[in-house]
Amino acid sequence: MHRKIWRFGRGIVAVLVLLILSACNSTTGGVAPTVAPAGATFTETLAPTSGPTATVTATALLPQNTATFTATAPPMGTIQGAVWEDRCSASEESSAFPCQISADGTPLGDGQRQPGEPALAGVVVSLAQGPCPGTLLSKTTTDARGVYAFKGLPPGRYCVSIDDQAPLNQPLLSPGVWTQPGVGQGQQEISLPPNGAVEVNFARTLQRAEQAQAVTPTLSPTLPPSATPTFTPTSTMTPIPTPTLTDAQKPYALGEPQMHDPMNTPGAHWLIFNSFPWASIQPGNGKLLVTILKPGPTHNLWIRSTYPALKDAYLEAVFQTGKACNHKDRYGLVVRSPSKYEGVVFVVSCDAMYKIYRWNGGFTLYRNWTHATMVHSGPNQTNRIGVWMEGNTIKLYINRAYVDEVEENLFTEGSFALMVGGGATPGFQVAIDEVNYWTELP
């Protein structure tokens, strides 16, 4: 009896399993699926058959939230600029470039790119992150146009700099002075905005010696120390002539000067400062000896007097050149100088030329380099340079011969100074033997 019940039960289970499998595999509509909203319960009843009915119950699952992330690159920017030579007309060779005066009185370029100012190629530019000096990120080199660029930079603070003493930069930049981004400033801190472009330019006034024409310098760039330096011109010096002039051109006919300085005690009437590494001033033996140790386009030394300011007067000084005097090595007088950085300059060169200009933080050329036959050119020579000031008219005399005149309307009176500049010769020397002026003009 039990065995029959067991067999019957196994048959019922087999039939149920078979019905369920048939329903799942049916493709003829045995099961009609219904889509329910998430979390709902649905019941599916199999189509009626001759046997028992099976019911399947299921619950819809909640959908899973899957976050989607899209990588976005930060906005990139560029730092770029140019590097050029900032020239100054006070180089005695040109009148095309305006100038500015540094704190120590040295004429420099104006810091602005002027037509004709050359690019500086091959200069290494550094980029650092953060405030200057910052942490070094990269270096690049200026191209033939003097242009550099750092690209693909995220926003932030950066320091752009040029080390003029670096091995690759020194031959290109030294000696010299930065004039852009600022005087003496070879670095610039900037803030780069997103997708921004910032321009950082560098300008430098180079203090290179002017090139002499087929001349080999014969003096050492340094002098041995001496408490009483000696300066003895050779016996071949050309004597000062007494030319025949018209009455209006005879400054030597003025009689005794109102001031005569034989330079026995130049420290009493002249402001002598040995504050420039490229020049030396030494009084002694009745002369004031000036040495330009290192020539350069801006190496023009003014030695101002403490005598009263002059308005209408005739000023004259005697200059003696040393054993080397070449090309644009130069010397002369500054008159009507209201301050130590202003005046009208009359200068004579070793190659027998003269030049006249006004200097007052800018450059006004009255007469560019012009040949003058009355100049005793070369080394071991004596030249007497005189300036006649009367009203707005200023006349130049060389060895008491009339040379030229200009009209000066800006400066009507002022102090005066001696001027010596080196353009070609290391160790160029000039001795000032005497200075005179006459204030009683006819």
C-alpha positions in Angstrom: 0.0 0.0 0.0 2.7 2.4 1.0 4.7 1.5 -2.1 1.7 2.5 -4.4 1.3 5.9 -2.6 5.0 6.6 -3.1 4.8 5.8 -6.8 1.7 8.0 -7.2 3.4 11.0 -5.4 6.5 10.7 -7.6 4.3 10.8 -10.7 2.6 14.0 -9.5 5.9 15.7 -8.9 7.2 14.7 -12.3 4.1 16.0 -14.0 4.5 19.4 -12.2 8.1 19.7 -13.2 7.3 18.8 -16.7 4.5 21.4 -16.8 6.8 24.2 -15.5 9.5 23.4 -18.0 7.0 23.3 -20.9 5.7 26.7 -19.8 9.2 28.2 -19.7 10.2 26.9 -23.1 6.9 27.6 -24.8 7.0 30.0 -27.8 3.3 29.9 -28.6 1.9 32.0 -25.9 1.8 29.5 -23.0 3.3 32.4 -20.9 2.3 36.0 -21.4 5.0 38.1 -19.6 4.0 41.4 -18.0 6.5 44.2 -17.1 5.8 45.6 -13.7 7.2 48.7 -12.1 10.2 48.4 -9.8 9.4 46.9 -6.5 5.9 45.6 -7.7 4.9 41.9 -7.4 3.2 40.1 -10.3 1.7 36.7 -10.7 1.7 34.7 -13.9 -0.7 31.7 -14.3 0.0 29.1 -16.9 -2.6 28.4 -19.5 -5.1 25.8 -18.2 -4.4 22.2 -19.1 -6.0 19.0 -18.3 -3.6 18.7 -15.3 -3.0 20.8 -12.2 -2.3 24.5 -12.6 1.1 26.0 -11.6 1.5 29.6 -10.5 4.8 31.5 -10.7 5.3 34.7 -8.6 8.2 37.2 -9.1 9.2 40.6 -7.8 10.7 43.3 -10.0 14.2 44.5 -8.8 15.1 48.2 -8.3 17.5 49.5 -10.9 21.1 50.1 -9.8 22.5 53.7 -10.0 25.7 53.7 -12.0 27.8 57.0 -11.9 29.4 58.2 -15.1 32.7 60.3 -14.9 34.1 62.3 -17.8 37.8 63.4 -17.5 38.3 67.1 -18.4 41.8 68.5 -19.0 42.6 71.8 -17.2 42.6 74.9 -19.4 46.2 75.5 -20.6 48.0 78.8 -21.1 51.2 80.3 -22.7 53.9 82.5 -21.4 55.9 84.1 -24.2 58.0 87.2 -25.0 61.1 88.6 -26.7 64.7 89.5 -25.7 66.5 92.3 -27.4 69.4 94.7 -27.1 68.2 98.0 -25.7 70.5 100.7 -27.2 71.1 104.2 -26.0 72.2 107.1 -28.2 74.7 108.3 -25.6 77.0 105.6 -27.1 78.4 108.5 -29.2 77.8 106.5 -32.3 74.1 107.0 -33.0 71.2 109.4 -32.4 68.3 107.0 -33.1 67.7 105.5 -29.6 66.3 107.3 -26.6 67.9 106.8 -23.2 67.2 106.8 -19.5 69.5 107.4 -16.5 70.1 104.7 -13.9 70.4 105.4 -10.2 74.2 105.6 -10.5 74.1 108.0 -13.4 74.8 105.6 -16.2 72.9 106.2 -19.5 70.8 103.2 -20.4 68.3 102.3 -23.1 64.7 103.3 -22.5 63.4 99.8 -22.0 61.1 100.0 -25.1 61.7 98.1 -28.4 62.8 100.7 -30.9 63.2 100.2 -34.7 66.7 99.0 -35.4 67.3 97.4 -31.9 68.6 93.9 -32.6 67.1 90.7 -31.2 69.2 88.6 -28.8 69.2 85.0 -30.1 70.4 81.9 -28.1 69.5 83.3 -24.7 68.4 80.7 -22.2 65.1 81.7 -20.4 64.0 79.8 -17.3 60.4 79.1 -16.0 59.8 78.4 -12.3 56.6 77.7 -10.4 55.5 80.0 -7.7 56.8 83.4 -6.5 60.3 84.3 -7.7 62.7 82.6 -7.6 60.3 79.7 -7.5 60.8 76.0 -8.3 62.4 75.4 -11.7 60.1 73.8 -14.2 61.6 74.3 -17.6 64.1 76.1 -19.8 64.0 77.3 -23.4 66.2 79.3 -25.8 65.3 82.4 -27.8 65.2 81.9 -31.6 66.7 84.0 -34.3 64.0 86.7 -33.7 64.8 86.7 -30.0 61.4 85.1 -29.2 60.7 82.4 -26.6 57.6 80.6 -25.4 56.4 78.2 -22.7 53.2 76.4 -23.8 50.6 74.1 -22.2 50.8 75.6 -18.8 48.0 75.2 -16.2 46.8 78.4 -14.5 48.9 79.6 -11.5 51.8 81.8 -10.5 55.1 81.6 -12.3 58.5 83.3 -12.3 60.2 83.9 -15.7 63.9 84.8 -15.5 67.2 85.1 -17.4 70.5 84.5 -15.6 73.0 86.8 -17.4 75.8 85.0 -15.6 74.9 81.5 -16.8 77.6 79.9 -19.0 75.5 80.1 -22.2 74.2 83.6 -21.5 77.3 85.4 -20.2 79.0 85.8 -23.7 75.7 87.2 -25.0 74.6 89.5 -22.1 77.7 90.6 -20.2 78.6 93.2 -19.3 75.3 94.9 -19.4 72.2 96.1 -17.4 68.6 95.0 -17.7 66.2 97.7 -18.6 63.1 95.5 -19.0 61.1 94.2 -17.0 62.9 96.9 -14.9 66.3 98.5 -14.5 68.6 95.8 -13.1 65.7 93.3 -13.0 66.2 90.0 -14.8 63.1 88.2 -13.6 59.3 88.8 -13.6 56.6 87.1 -11.5 53.3 86.7 -13.3 49.8 85.1 -12.7 48.7 83.0 -15.7 44.8 82.8 -16.0 43.0 79.7 -17.5 43.5 79.6 -21.3 45.5 82.8 -20.9 48.6 84.2 -22.7 51.0 86.4 -20.8 53.8 88.4 -22.4 57.1 88.9 -20.5 59.8 90.8 -22.4 63.5 91.3 -21.5 65.6 94.2 -22.7 69.3 94.7 -21.9 71.7 97.6 -22.5 75.1 96.0 -23.4 78.2 97.8 -22.2 80.6 96.5 -24.8 83.7 98.2 -26.0 83.3 100.0 -29.3 85.4 98.3 -32.0 88.5 100.2 -33.0 89.4 100.3 -36.7 92.6 98.3 -37.1 93.9 99.3 -33.7 95.6 97.1 -31.1 95.2 98.5 -27.6 98.5 99.0 -25.9 97.4 99.7 -22.3 96.5 97.3 -19.6 92.9 97.5 -18.4 94.2 98.0 -14.8 96.7 100.4 -13.4 99.2 99.8 -10.6 98.2 101.7 -7.5 100.0 105.0 -7.0 99.5 107.7 -4.4 100.9 110.4 -6.8 100.4 109.1 -10.4 102.7 110.6 -13.0 101.6 111.6 -16.5 104.4 112.8 -18.8 103.5 113.4 -22.4 106.3 112.8 -24.8 108.3 115.6 -26.4 106.5 114.9 -29.7 103.3 116.5 -28.5 101.9 119.1 -31.0 102.0 122.6 -29.6 98.8 124.7 -29.4 98.8 127.1 -32.4 97.6 130.7 -32.4 95.4 131.0 -35.5 94.4 134.2 -37.2 90.7 134.7 -36.4 88.1 137.4 -36.7 87.4 139.7 -33.8 84.2 137.7 -33.0 86.3 134.5 -32.8 89.1 135.5 -30.5 88.5 134.1 -27.0 92.1 134.4 -26.1 91.8 138.2 -26.5 89.7 138.4 -23.3 92.5 139.2 -21.0 93.0 137.5 -17.7 90.4 134.9 -16.8 88.0 135.5 -13.9 88.8 131.9 -12.7 92.1 130.0 -13.3 92.4 126.4 -11.9 95.9 124.9 -12.5 94.7 121.6 -11.1 97.1 121.7 -8.2 94.4 120.8 -5.8 91.5 119.5 -7.9 89.8 117.9 -4.9 89.0 121.4 -3.7 86.8 122.4 -6.7 85.8 119.1 -8.4 83.5 116.3 -7.3 85.8 113.3 -7.4 84.2 109.9 -6.8 85.8 106.6 -7.6 82.5 104.8 -7.5 82.5 103.3 -11.0 84.3 100.0 -11.5 85.2 101.0 -15.1 86.9 104.3 -14.3 89.5 105.8 -12.1 90.2 109.5 -11.1 93.6 110.4 -9.6 94.8 113.9 -8.8 98.5 114.6 -8.7 101.4 116.5 -10.2 99.3 119.5 -11.2 96.9 117.4 -13.2 93.7 115.5 -12.8 94.3 112.0 -14.4 91.2 110.1 -15.6 91.5 106.5 -16.7 88.7 104.6 -18.4 89.7 101.1 -17.3 87.1 99.4 -19.4 85.6 101.1 -22.5 81.9 100.9 -23.2 79.1 102.7 -25.1 77.8 104.2 -21.9 81.1 104.8 -20.1 81.1 108.6 -20.1 82.4 110.0 -16.9 81.3 113.5 -15.8 83.4 115.3 -13.2 81.4 118.2 -12.0 82.9 121.4 -10.6 81.9 123.2 -7.4 82.5 126.6 -9.0 79.6 129.0 -9.4 77.1 128.3 -12.1 77.8 130.1 -15.4 75.3 131.8 -17.7 77.2 134.0 -20.3 80.8 133.1 -20.2 83.7 131.5 -22.0 84.9 128.2 -20.5 88.2 126.5 -21.6 90.1 123.4 -20.5 93.4 121.8 -21.6 93.3 118.0 -22.2 96.3 115.8 -22.7 95.9 112.2 -24.1 98.0 109.3 -22.9 100.0 106.8 -24.9 96.9 105.2 -26.5 94.0 107.1 -28.0 91.9 105.5 -30.6 88.7 105.9 -32.7 85.9 107.1 -30.4 87.9 107.4 -27.2 86.7 110.9 -26.2 86.8 113.9 -23.9 85.3 117.4 -23.6 83.1 119.7 -21.6 79.6 119.8 -20.2 78.1 123.2 -19.8 74.8 124.8 -18.6 74.3 121.7 -16.4 71.4 122.3 -13.9 71.9 118.9 -12.3 74.4 116.1 -12.4 72.4 114.3 -15.1 71.8 117.3 -17.4 73.7 119.6 -19.6 75.0 120.4 -23.1 78.0 118.2 -24.1 80.8 119.2 -26.4 83.1 116.2 -27.0 86.2 115.6 -29.2 87.3 112.1 -30.2 90.8 110.6 -30.8 90.1 110.3 -34.5 89.8 114.1 -34.9 86.0 114.5 -34.8 83.6 116.4 -32.6 80.0 116.0 -31.5 77.4 118.3 -29.8 74.3 117.1 -27.9 72.0 117.9 -25.0 71.6 115.3 -22.3 68.7 115.6 -19.8 67.5 112.0 -19.4 66.8 112.0 -23.1 69.1 112.6 -26.0 69.0 115.7 -28.3 71.6 115.6 -31.1 72.8 119.0 -32.3 75.7 117.9 -34.3 76.7 114.3 -35.1 80.3 113.2 -35.4 82.0 115.7 -37.7 85.6 115.9 -38.8 87.6 118.9 -37.5 91.0 119.6 -38.9 92.1 121.6 -35.8 91.9 118.5 -33.6 95.3 117.0 -32.7 94.3 113.3 -33.1 95.8 110.3 -31.6 97.9 109.6 -28.5 100.3 112.0 -26.6 98.5 115.1 -27.8 97.2 118.3 -26.2 93.9 119.9 -27.2 92.4 123.1 -25.8 88.6 122.9 -25.9 86.6 126.0 -25.3 82.8 126.8 -25.2 81.5 130.3 -25.6 78.0 130.8 -24.0 76.1 134.0 -24.8 72.3 134.0 -24.7 70.9 131.0 -26.5 74.0 130.7 -28.7 76.8 128.3 -27.7 80.0 128.1 -29.8 82.6 125.4 -29.8 86.4 126.3 -30.1 89.2 123.7 -30.5 92.7 125.0 -29.9 91.2 128.5 -29.9 89.9 128.1 -33.5 86.2 128.6 -34.1 84.5 125.3 -35.0 80.7 125.4 -34.8 77.8 126.8 -32.9 74.3 125.7 -31.8 71.1 127.3 -30.4 70.2 126.0 -26.9 66.8 127.2 -25.6 66.3 124.8 -22.7 69.2 125.4 -20.4 70.1 129.1 -20.0 72.7 128.6 -17.2 74.2 126.0 -14.9 77.3 124.3 -13.6 79.9 122.7 -15.8 81.9 119.5 -15.9 84.8 117.7 -17.5 83.9 114.6 -19.5 86.0 111.6 -20.5 84.7 108.5 -22.2 86.2 105.2 -23.4 85.2 103.9 -26.8 88.0 101.7 -28.0 91.0 101.5 -25.6 91.2 99.6 -22.3 93.0 101.9 -19.9 92.4 105.1 -22.0 93.9 108.0 -20.1 93.4 111.8 -20.3 95.0 114.3 -18.0 93.3 117.7 -17.5 96.0 120.3 -17.0 94.1 123.5 -16.4 90.6 125.0 -16.5 89.7 128.7 -17.0 86.7 130.8 -17.5 85.9 134.4 -18.4 82.6 135.9 -17.4 83.3 139.4 -18.7 82.4 139.0 -22.4 82.7 141.9 -24.9 
